[in-house]
């Protein structure tokens, strides 16, 4: 008799915590790692006494999986996944299931779904968000791939996922075919980049415009977490301001201001360019990390380049509220851009994505979990074909309320020389989106002038070209 409900390959921290989560939810799990010493350490350590068994070879593990066999891969995204798939396919039978739970690029999942399906197996590419703690206690899970696999993996994935609401709704539901699950995870990560950048800009404005102390910043973020901004990221930001570095000040002030990134935000921006959609805020968040990494160059520039030397002289409490409203409005624009990109990708690949359901997947377990995801779900419930979140009555009214504050914050930042690329990108997007006419008419004239790229007219049908040099009239 086969022993295990599921197998897992890859015992880094995320893999280990997912296995413990599965065992804690009543599943029997077999595990394997390329470095077999790690298998023994895990089995004799944190996994001791649980329904988890270790194996020193893939054939031995796969032989002990209940049919249809379900094998989850938690290894570094990229070529290592292809190598594993090549080893696994001959060891499995028709209808068995390979699950890639890594941070894989959606294009690789598109390719692998077809490849594995053609071999007679089923393939699931699933986003998993929530970090180490989420993996252990309940992550957000975004599965896609071969839909025939879903009935066989649904029980396991939904039981180990985060639960929200009075009915303990799992933050896990089928997303769509091929790479749809990993695409939704990529957009999640891109929005995460945007959220973090916006919060950092709010902090920077409060610290440098108003001179708030860390104790005061704690109070501000604590109050914000009881407003529309209630979210995991606001909560942890609040807590960060309380951590001291012994008796020598606060830890946050000692951390080098150079941000790292793993690439998923960049992937989203790159594909936005491929699709031709303006995911501007998230792209600015990526660039902000890139600029932060140029620390030595910035230090040299700070000794040469100058900017305004002004102090904020307005109402302090009003400005704190202005920053809150600017953060909320910019956050709405960030999610609006993310959903526009999801719609464009769905059209590109023929996916039927449920935008409201996707919002529910992000309510718990993941990094961007926030109260206002319920409002996004409501918006798509009212209108499943909603073109842009900004057009929903709830969000339109929220933006209208926030506009004066939003504009004051961006103007103050410019006047004081404080960089707010996220706030300003969001506001520029909003102002561009609400205009029925943009200066692209001049741009098209320029393109036609130097390259005969043609243009269309507002008063006539067809495509036109003008000999601009001949038609010049300088009098």
N, C-alpha and C positions, 0 to 999 in steps of 0.2 A: 504494500500500500504506500502511495506517495504521501509525504509528510506535510508539505508546506503550502500555504495558501498563495504565497508570493515569494519570489527571490529578489535580492538586491545586490548589485555589483557597485562597489565604490564606497569605502568606509572612511571618507573624510568626515568632518563634523556634521555636515548636513545629512549625509547618508546615514550615519550612526543614529542621529536624532529621529530621522524618519522611521528607521527600523524600530527604535524604542517606542515611537508613537504607534506603529502598527501592532506591536506586541501588547501595548497597553490597551489597545482596542479589541483584543481577543483574537488576533491573527497569528498564525504560525509562520515564521519567516526564516528562510535560509539566506546566508550571506557569503559573499566572496570578495576578496580584494587581491589585486595583482601582487602586492607585497603581503604574503600570507602571514607574516608575523603580526600584522595589524589585525588580521582575523582572530588570532589567538588572544591578543591583548583585549580585544573588544568582548569576546565570548567569556573570558575569564575575569573581565572587569565590570563595566556598567551593564552588560547584557546578562550577567550571571543570574541564574534562577528564573529567567524569562523564557518564553516560547520562541527562542532564537537559537539557531544552530549554524555553526561555521563550517565552511568547506575550503579545501585547498586547491580545488580545480573547478573550472566551469562545468565540465561533463558531470562531475559528481553532484554539483548543486542542481543542475537542470534535471537530472534523473529523479530528483526527489520532490519536484514540483507537481502539484495536482493539476490535471488537465481541465480546461486548456491552460497550459503553463503560462504564467505571468512573471516576467523578469524585468525589473526596473533598473535602469542605468543611472547612477549618480556620479559620473566621472566628468573630468574637465571637457568642456565643449570643444569641438573641432575634430581633428583627425583621429583622436583616441576613440571617439564614438564609432567612426567608420571601421576602425580596426576591430573593435569589440563585436560589432554587428556581423562582420565577416566570419568571426570565430563562432558566434552564437547560432546563426542561421542553420548550419548543417546539423546542429545538435537538437533542433526543435522539430516539431511536427506541424502539419497543416492546421491552421486555426490557432496556434500558439501566439502569444502576444509579447512584443518588446515595447517597453515604456521608457522613453528618454525624459528624465526629470531634470536635466541640467539646463543651464542658461544658454540654450542653443539658438543660433541664428535661424530665423524662420525659413530662409531659403534652403538651408540644409535639411530642415524637417520636411519641406515640400519634396525634396529629392529622395530622402530616405523612406518616406511613406510609400512612394511609388515603387522604389527598389524592393522594400521588404514585402509589400503586397504582391509584387510579381513573383516572389519566392514562395508564395503560399501562406505566409504568416500575416499577422496583423501588427500595425505599428501605431503607437500613441506618442505624440510629442506634447508634453505638458509643462506649462509654466508653474513654478512653485515659488511663492513669495512669502516672506516672513522672517528670513534669516534663521539663525540657529534655534532661537527660542520658538519661532513659529513652527519650524520643522518638528519640534518635540511636542508642543502643546496644541498645534492646530494651525497650519498655514492656509493661505488662499491658493487654490489649485485650479489651473486653467487648462483642461485637457482638450486636445484636438488630434486629428490624424484619421485613422480608419474607423468610421463610426460603428462598424460591426463589433469592434472591441469594447465599446462603451458598456453594454450590459454585463460584461464579465469583470470589468475593473471598477464599475460604479460604486459598489458597496464598500470596497476598500478605500478608495479615494475620498468618498464623501464622509466616511466615518473618521478618517484621520484629519479631515480639514477643520478649519475654524467654524464655529457655529454662532449665529447672531439672531436676535429677535426672540420674541416669546415662544416661538415654535422651534427654536434651535435650528434654523435653516442653515444647511451647510454652504460654506463659501466655495463650492465646487459644483460645476455643471458643465455639460458638454458644450464646447465653444463652436467647433466647426471642423471641416475637413483639413487634411494636409497640415500645413504649418500655422493654422489659425490660432491654436492655443499658444504657441510660442510668439506669435505676432502680438496677441493681446498682452502677454507678459512683457514684451518689448515696449509697448505703449505704456503699460503700467510703470515700467522703470523710467521711461522718458518723462512722464508726469511727475514721478518722484524727483527727478533732477530739477524740474521746474518748481515744485513745491519747496524743496530745500533752498534753492537760490532765492526765492521770494522771501522766505523766512529770514535768510541771512541778510537780505537787503533791509528788511524791517528792523532787524537788530542793529545794523550799521547806522541807519538813520536815527534811531532812538539813542544810540550810544554817542554818535558824533555830532548830531544836531542839537540834542537836548542834554547830552552828558549824563545819561542815566547810569547809575551804579548797577552792579550785578544783582544786588538785593532788590532794587527797583525794577529791573528787567524781569526778575522772577515774578513779582507782583503783577506786572503787565501781562506776561504770557499766561499766568494763572487765570487772570480775568478773561483773557481771550479764549482760553480753553473752555469757558462756560458760555461762549457765544457761538455764532455761525461757524467760527473757525475751529470748533472742537475737533481734534484729530490726534492721532498718535504722534505725528511730527511736532505739533505744537506742545504736546504734553512732555515729550522728551527734551525739547528745547528749554522749556520751563525748568526742568530738573537739572539740566546741565549748569545753569547759573548758580546752583546751590553747592557745587562740589569745590571744595578748597584744596589747595596744594600744600597740605600741612598747615603751618602757621604763616606761610608766605604768599598770601593772596589766593586768587581763584585759578583753577586749572585751565579754564577756557582761555584765559588771557596769556597763558604760557604756550599754547599750541601754535606751531608754525602755520602760517596762513597760506598753505599750498594744498589744494584739493586734488585727490586722486580720482580715477574713474576706471571702470571695467569695460566700458565700450558700448553698453546697451543704449545709453542716451544718444551716442554718436550714430548707432545703427538707425535709430528712429529718425534722426535728422537727415541722414543720408537717403533713406527711403522716401522721406517727405519730398526731397528734391527730385527723386525719380518719379514720384507720383504727380509732382507739380502742385503740392498743397503747402500753404504758408504756416508751417509749424514753427513760428518765429520765436516764441518764448522759450521753448525747450531747447532750440538751437542756441539761443543766447545763453542759456544755463550751461550748455556744454562749453561754449566759448569762454564763459566766465571761469570755469575750472581750468581751461587751458591758460588763460591769462594769469591766474593765481599761481600756476606752476612756474611761471617765468619770474621767480622771486628775485634772483640776483639782478636781472635786468631792471626790475621795478625799483629795487633799492638804488641802483645807479641813476635811474631816471628821476627818482624823488629828490636827488641832490641838484638837479639841473632844471627840471620843468616846474613851472609855477601854475597856480590856479587862484581862485578867489579866496580871500581871507575874511570871511564874514561870519557873524554869529546869528543864531536864530533869536528873534526878538518877539515872536508871537506868543499866543496862549499855549502853554505847555500841555495842559490836559486835552485841549482841542486837537493839538497836533498828534498826540498819542492815538486819539480816535481817528484822525485822518489816516494815519499809517495803518491802523486796523482795517479801515474801509478800503484803502488802496491794496492791501494784501488780499482781501476777500475778492475784490473785483478782478484783480490780476489772476487769482486762482481760478475763478470762473472762466476767464479767457483761456487759461492753460488747458483745462478739461475740454472746453469747446474745441480747441485746436486738435486735441487728441482724438476726439470722436469724429471730427471731420476726416482725419487721416485714417481712422478705422473704416469709415464708410468708403473712402477712396480705395483702400486695399481690398475691401470686400468686393468692390466692383471690378478691380483689376484681376482678382483670382477666382471670381465666381463663388465667393463665400456668402452664406446667409447668416450674418451676425445679428445677435439680439442685443442691442445696445443697453437696454434696461437690465437684462440679465447680467451683462458684464459689470454694470455698476454694483449689483448685488455680490458678485464674486469678490469685489474689493472692499466690502464693508467690514470684514474681519480678517485677522491673521496677517495681512500684508502691511507694507510700510506706509502706503497712502490711505489707509483706512481713516475715514472721516465721516462725521455726522451728515454732511451735505450730500453724500452719495445717495441717501434716501431721496433727496430732492431731484437728483438726476434720474433715478429710477422713476419717480413720479412724472417727470417731464416726458420720458419716452413711453410711459404707460398711456399718457394723454394723446401722444402723437408718435407712433412707432417710426414714422417717416420724417421726424423732425430734422430739418436741414442743418441747423446749428443751435446749440444750447442757448446762445444769446437771444434767439427768437422766442424761446419759451417765456410765457408771461412772468413766471416766478423770477427767473434769472434776469429778464429784461428790467423788471422793477428794481431788483437788487443793484444792478449796474447803474440805473438812473439815480438811485439813492446815493451810491458811492461816488458818482462822478466828480462832484465838487472837491471832495477830500482827495481822491485819486490824483486829480490835476494839481492840487496844491502841493501834494507830496513830491510829484515829479518836478514841478517848477522849483520847489525849495531845494531839491537835490541838485538841479542844474545850477541854481544861484550859488550854492555852497560848494560846488565841485565834488559832490559825493556820487560815485557811480551806482546807478540803479538800472542795469540793463534789462532785468526782468520786468520791473514795473513799467519802464518806458516802452519796451517791446510789446507788452500786453496792451498798453494804451494806444500805441500806434496801430496795432492790429484792429482794435475796436474802432478807432477813427477811420481807418481805411475801409473796414467792412461795412460801416454805416453810410458811406458815401456812394451815391449813385454814379458819380463821375470822378475819375482819378486822372492824374497827369500822363497816363499812358498814351493818350492821343499824340502828345508831343514826342514821346519815345518812339512810337510807330513811325512818325514823320521822319525822325532822325534815322531810323533803320532803313527806311525807304530811300532817304537821301544818299546815304553812303553805301548801301548794299542792294538797292532795288528789291527789298524784301516785301514790298506791297503793303497795302493797308485796306481796311474796310471803312465804310462811311456810315454816319448816323441817318442820312437822308436818302440813301440809295442802296439797293441790293448789289452784291458782286464784290470783286476784288479789284483794287486800283493801284496804279503806279504813276508817279509824277516825275517829270524831269525837273527837279528842283532848281538846278543851276539856270536852265533856260527860262524858268518861270519867275526867277527872282525879280522883285520890283523894289528898288532901293529908294525911290523918290516918295 
